Amino acid sequence: MNYVKFGNTGMEVSPICLGTMGFGDPNSGFHEWVLEEPESLPVIKKALDLGINFFDTANIYSYGASETILGKALKEYAHRDEIVVATKAYMKMKQRPNSGGLSKKALFHQIDQSLARLQMDYVDLYIIHRWDYNTPIEETMEALHEIVRSGKARYIGASAMFAWQFAKAQAVAEKYGWTKFVSMQNHLNLLYREEEREMMPLCQDQKIAVTPYSPLAAGRLTRDWEAQTKRFLTDETAHSKYDTTVQQDRIIVERVAKIAEKHGVKRAQVALAWLLQKEQVAAPIIGATKESHLTDALPALDLALTAAEVSYLEEPYQPHRVVGAI
């Protein structure tokens, strides 16, 4: 594994990140397709064996169960100083006051809860999961700065917002001498490229590490259009993202298949190689729920697409409605 610097930091990460939304409790009310602990641990172990040292989770994933599973696995299988762990906060953990959002009260409580579940003294990257329209950004950035100063997080990142919001947050941190974001976890893949308008150029200019989520469009870029899986049938979030653009997206999926056949590789590798050729992208987040998902993904690191192939994959794309940023 060849590791890369994480944006404008000295931290080294694998250019593939294991996303852990698929590990947790199917009875939690979050997603019914997630794997429970016995099925999750071997996937995390396989990632480590393959040299992956970057792991992404969130408090909201199965309402804490994902963090618990990941923490248990990493404590057993990994050396803490060698791995990079990211978690997130914002979503409501229960339907009670102060159980979500980005206020000082919520963030200070949620970082402690996440660390307890992860069985860690700190996370390497603490990410705000969305923009909080009900909390002044000054309050949020000061709280994040204090979390870093306390040693509970090494760096901070953001996810799924408009470029003007990200720029505003960075400006506030700059103004007051607070910790600035080093990463952006955004929705980006061959079927959804709206981030290329504003956010990606901003991240390139500011040397922000981009860690795209849903790089395979919830599996749509990896299989025949008619193929169905349990996640495909039950993942309502994915349906809300992609079901309104079926006809135009199908053409892109077919082109991915043709490029994969030309190179003699799997479709997932083509979709990931398209992301990895972008200068801003540090590590796509792979939501693997099988060991084969990881072994299928890794060869993408060695797949170089030509300019003509990139153009062929991109040409059918048409503007989409914005999803992710809310």
Phi and psi in degrees as a GROMACS rama.xvg file:
@    title "Ramachandran Plot"
@    xaxis  label "Phi"
@    yaxis  label "Psi"
@TYPE xy
-97.5941  117.063  ASN-2
-87.6319  155.702  TYR-3
-123.232  154.217  VAL-4
-72.3574  141.99  LYS-5
-88.1495  92.3431  PHE-6
60.0226  -135.564  GLY-7
-93.7465  46.5278  ASN-8
-129.82  173.325  THR-9
-94.6694  0.514566  GLY-10
-72.6695  138.613  MET-11
-104.372  129.988  GLU-12
-130.616  154.117  VAL-13
-69.0095  145.002  SER-14
-74.9866  7.21753  PRO-15
-127.101  131.382  ILE-16
-111.111  135.855  CYS-17
-86.4517  114.473  LEU-18
-87.1293  138.649  GLY-19
-114.812  22.8105  THR-20
-62.6134  -25.4032  MET-21
-81.8592  0.813344  GLY-22
-108.591  134.134  PHE-23
162.678  -133.137  GLY-24
-130.778  110.194  ASP-25
-65.3814  -12.1178  PRO-26
-100.521  8.41766  ASN-27
-77.8032  -16.1397  SER-28
92.5571  4.62267  GLY-29
-90.3553  -76.9828  PHE-30
-133.817  133.405  HIS-31
-80.5997  -10.6251  GLU-32
-90.6115  0.0881143  TRP-33
-71.3657  157.253  VAL-34
-87.0068  142.355  LEU-35
-82.2981  174.399  GLU-36
-52.6659  -48.9753  GLU-37
-58.4034  -34.2031  PRO-38
-84.351  -22.8768  GLU-39
-78.4117  -41.677  SER-40
-57.5523  -42.7147  LEU-41
-63.2132  -31.8228  PRO-42
-68.036  -42.3277  VAL-43
-65.3887  -41.7903  ILE-44
-61.3801  -41.5881  LYS-45
-63.2894  -40.8401  LYS-46
-58.603  -45.9527  ALA-47
-62.801  -42.0469  LEU-48
-62.2784  -31.3833  ASP-49
-81.8091  -4.91793  LEU-50
97.4631  2.15072  GLY-51
-71.1544  125.946  ILE-52
-119.852  6.42667  ASN-53
-116.232  122.4  PHE-54
-131.023  133.497  PHE-55
-120.673  129.508  ASP-56
-139.248  -169.497  THR-57
-162.312  153.402  ALA-58
-62.7515  -32.1575  ASN-59
-76.3282  -17.2266  ILE-60
-66.2829  111.096  TYR-61
51.8715  31.8101  SER-62
51.2288  48.3067  TYR-63
103.465  -19.9153  GLY-64
-65.6149  -34.0929  ALA-65
-62.6663  -45.4887  SER-66
-60.6597  -41.6228  GLU-67
-61.5583  -45.9005  THR-68
-65.4773  -46.0044  ILE-69
-62.107  -45.0737  LEU-70
-60.4882  -42.3296  GLY-71
-62.918  -43.833  LYS-72
-65.9392  -45.5746  ALA-73
-68.3355  -33.4212  LEU-74
-65.4057  -33.7605  LYS-75
-84.2151  -36.7156  GLU-76
-107.006  -14.2388  TYR-77
-126.54  163.611  ALA-78
-97.0816  122.814  HIS-79
-58.0151  -35.2875  ARG-80
-71.3844  -16.6656  ASP-81
-95.3149  -17.1696  GLU-82
-105.37  159.232  ILE-83
-120.819  121.216  VAL-84
-119.054  127.673  VAL-85
-116.663  139.223  ALA-86
-136.409  171.17  THR-87
-135.562  161.178  LYS-88
-145.935  150.873  ALA-89
158.394  -50.757  TYR-90
-61.7853  150.683  MET-91
-70.619  126.119  LYS-92
-83.8332  -18.5315  MET-93
-161.354  162.962  LYS-94
-86.6875  64.5192  GLN-95
-139.258  161.578  ARG-96
-60.18  145.563  PRO-97
61.8614  22.4615  ASN-98
-97.5496  6.52812  SER-99
-158.555  -173.587  GLY-100
85.6129  -176.424  GLY-101
-121.6  32.9326  LEU-102
-72.6955  164.313  SER-103
-57.3849  -45.3759  LYS-104
-58.9  -47.1518  LYS-105
-67.5279  -45.8725  ALA-106
-65.7059  -43.2234  LEU-107
-62.3101  -38.1371  PHE-108
-71.4617  -45.4417  HIS-109
-68.7522  -35.0359  GLN-110
-64.4689  -38.964  ILE-111
-66.5891  -39.3524  ASP-112
-65.763  -42.0363  GLN-113
-64.0378  -43.8949  SER-114
-63.0311  -37.4459  LEU-115
-64.8525  -42.447  ALA-116
-68.6614  -37.8798  ARG-117
-76.5134  -13.2333  LEU-118
58.5627  45.0689  GLN-119
-131.232  155.943  MET-120
-85.3924  -21.2507  ASP-121
-156.625  158.915  TYR-122
-109.08  153.01  VAL-123
-77.5671  -30.6138  ASP-124
-141.558  120.824  LEU-125
-110.892  120.432  TYR-126
-114.639  135.38  ILE-127
-83.2861  124.815  ILE-128
-74.0387  -29.0334  HIS-129
-152.623  173.825  ARG-130
-81.5713  135.013  TRP-131
-100.167  106.495  ASP-132
-74.8368  -9.19087  TYR-133
-106.916  4.61414  ASN-134
-129.302  131.677  THR-135
-57.1434  136.673  PRO-136
-62.7475  -27.6081  ILE-137
-61.9429  -39.7853  GLU-138
-65.4764  -43.0623  GLU-139
-64.546  -47.4502  THR-140
-67.1485  -35.093  MET-141
-66.8957  -40.9913  GLU-142
-62.3768  -44.1552  ALA-143
-63.4559  -39.5696  LEU-144
-60.6556  -43.0155  HIS-145
-68.0568  -32.8965  GLU-146
-65.4567  -40.7924  ILE-147
-66.812  -44.8687  VAL-148
-61.9795  -30.4799  ARG-149
-75.6704  -11.8617  SER-150
88.9729  4.87977  GLY-151
-83.6525  -13.0322  LYS-152
-147.09  144.959  ALA-153
-88.3667  -39.6364  ARG-154
-138.888  166.938  TYR-155
-126.265  151.793  ILE-156
-140.574  173.824  GLY-157
-131.694  165.594  ALA-158
-146.328  139.622  SER-159
49.6945  72.1754  ALA-160
-145.821  174.474  MET-161
-78.6186  153.644  PHE-162
-61.2483  -36.6484  ALA-163
-64.3036  -33.2739  TRP-164
-69.206  -44.3495  GLN-165
-62.2018  -43.0955  PHE-166
-64.4681  -39.0169  ALA-167
-63.7451  -44.1536  LYS-168
-61.0613  -43.1189  ALA-169
-64.5309  -37.7713  GLN-170
-67.0393  -38.8069  ALA-171
-63.4302  -45.0249  VAL-172
-62.1821  -41.5253  ALA-173
-62.6656  -42.7143  GLU-174
-60.7494  -41.8116  LYS-175
-100.234  1.3692  TYR-176
72.8499  29.8378  GLY-177
-94.6381  168.186  TRP-178
-62.5143  134.569  THR-179
-102.476  158.38  LYS-180
-66.9685  141.952  PHE-181
-112.015  -5.55267  VAL-182
-146.972  157.771  SER-183
-131.495  118.628  MET-184
-101.033  100.668  GLN-185
-123.077  167.837  ASN-186
-84.5635  109.313  HIS-187
-151.866  125.09  LEU-188
-163.918  179.959  ASN-189
-63.4363  -22.0985  LEU-190
-92.4451  -13.7391  LEU-191
-140.555  106.257  TYR-192
-125.133  21.3766  ARG-193
-63.3608  -23.6786  GLU-194
-64.8563  -17.6562  GLU-195
-71.1338  -15.3184  GLU-196
-71.4534  -51.3788  ARG-197
-126.311  -47.1472  GLU-198
-67.4404  -44.2228  MET-199
-65.0781  -44.4325  MET-200
-61.4048  -36.9588  PRO-201
-62.7009  -45.481  LEU-202
-64.8823  -37.4116  CYS-203
-65.0887  -42.9704  GLN-204
-63.9633  -37.8656  ASP-205
-97.2373  4.81053  GLN-206
57.834  44.7614  LYS-207
-90.7097  132.232  ILE-208
-71.9186  127.035  ALA-209
-102.461  127.85  VAL-210
-124.243  82.2688  THR-211
-61.2466  135.297  PRO-212
-97.3431  160.9  TYR-213
52.8898  48.0137  SER-214
-66.5783  -19.7532  PRO-215
-108.293  14.7076  LEU-216
53.5489  50.6937  ALA-217
54.1403  37.6407  ALA-218
90.0748  -9.37909  GLY-219
-64.1139  -26.0366  ARG-220
-86.635  0.715983  LEU-221
-109.83  -4.91139  THR-222
-146.798  169.712  ARG-223
-59.1027  149.166  ASP-224
-59.3789  -34.1873  TRP-225
-81.6808  -13.473  GLU-226
-66.9807  144.309  ALA-227
-131.12  145.297  GLN-228
-128.138  170.772  THR-229
-59.6019  -41.2641  LYS-230
-64.8045  -41.9208  ARG-231
-57.5965  -39.8127  PHE-232
-76.8679  -26.8308  LEU-233
-115.984  -9.92318  THR-234
-84.1117  92.5347  ASP-235
-67.4904  -30.3575  GLU-236
-61.9954  -46.1699  THR-237
-64.0429  -39.7728  ALA-238
-60.522  -39.877  HIS-239
-66.6708  -27.1822  SER-240
-78.5958  -39.5784  LYS-241
-117.748  -15.4866  TYR-242
-70.8266  -18.5714  ASP-243
-85.6044  -5.25849  THR-244
-127.18  34.1124  THR-245
-59.5831  -47.6517  VAL-246
-65.2397  -45.8288  GLN-247
-72.6872  -32.5362  GLN-248
-70.5716  -31.9883  ASP-249
-59.4189  -37.3575  ARG-250
-62.5677  -41.3758  ILE-251
-66.1512  -43.3262  ILE-252
-59.2239  -40.3317  VAL-253
-65.4207  -35.7022  GLU-254
-71.1344  -35.3195  ARG-255
-58.7713  -42.971  VAL-256
-62.3132  -39.7735  ALA-257
-67.2506  -41.3914  LYS-258
-66.7678  -39.0036  ILE-259
-62.5336  -42.9581  ALA-260
-64.2447  -39.5863  GLU-261
-60.4406  -41.5524  LYS-262
-88.3944  -10.1576  HIS-263
68.9864  38.4284  GLY-264
-127.874  174.463  VAL-265
-80.8473  154.477  LYS-266
-62.7355  -35.3462  ARG-267
-58.0726  -35.6914  ALA-268
-67.645  -36.016  GLN-269
-67.4531  -45.6701  VAL-270
-62.2089  -39.5581  ALA-271
-73.196  -38.6533  LEU-272
-62.1178  -34.4516  ALA-273
-61.8587  -41.0854  TRP-274
-69.1705  -44.2243  LEU-275
-67.3428  -19.8865  LEU-276
-79.2441  -5.02929  GLN-277
-83.2866  127.951  LYS-278
-58.4314  -35.5488  GLU-279
-74.6361  -21.6358  GLN-280
-77.4201  119.644  VAL-281
-89.6833  -46.2862  ALA-282
-161.916  110.275  ALA-283
-62.136  147.323  PRO-284
-96.0795  114.541  ILE-285
-96.5603  116.569  ILE-286
-85.8816  64.9731  GLY-287
-71.3422  134.735  ALA-288
-121.552  7.24262  THR-289
-140.442  149.766  LYS-290
-60.1047  -33.9572  GLU-291
-64.6645  -27.5904  SER-292
-61.6089  -34.8154  HIS-293
-75.4395  -46.15  LEU-294
-67.2862  -28.8441  THR-295
-71.7047  -31.1729  ASP-296
-80.2538  -37.9558  ALA-297
-58.5832  -37.3716  LEU-298
-60.541  -15.2012  PRO-299
-60.255  -25.7559  ALA-300
-64.7717  -22.5797  LEU-301
-107.6  2.89332  ASP-302
-93.5594  114.627  LEU-303
-103.039  115.005  ALA-304
-84.3082  141.126  LEU-305
-76.6198  163.41  THR-306
-59.1333  -37.1782  ALA-307
-66.7564  -38.4557  ALA-308
-68.6365  -40.7705  GLU-309
-60.0933  -45.1346  VAL-310
-62.1665  -40.0444  SER-311
-63.0259  -40.541  TYR-312
-70.0517  -35.3028  LEU-313
-85.6058  -25.717  GLU-314
-56.0409  -39.0676  GLU-315
-75.3594  -9.26742  PRO-316
-62.4237  138.338  TYR-317
-124.519  151.163  GLN-318
-53.9337  140.154  PRO-319
-112.031  159.684  HIS-320
-68.0299  149.626  ARG-321
-73.2769  126.279  VAL-322
-131.458  151.021  VAL-323
106.938  -68.6585  GLY-324
-68.9001  130.664  ALA-325
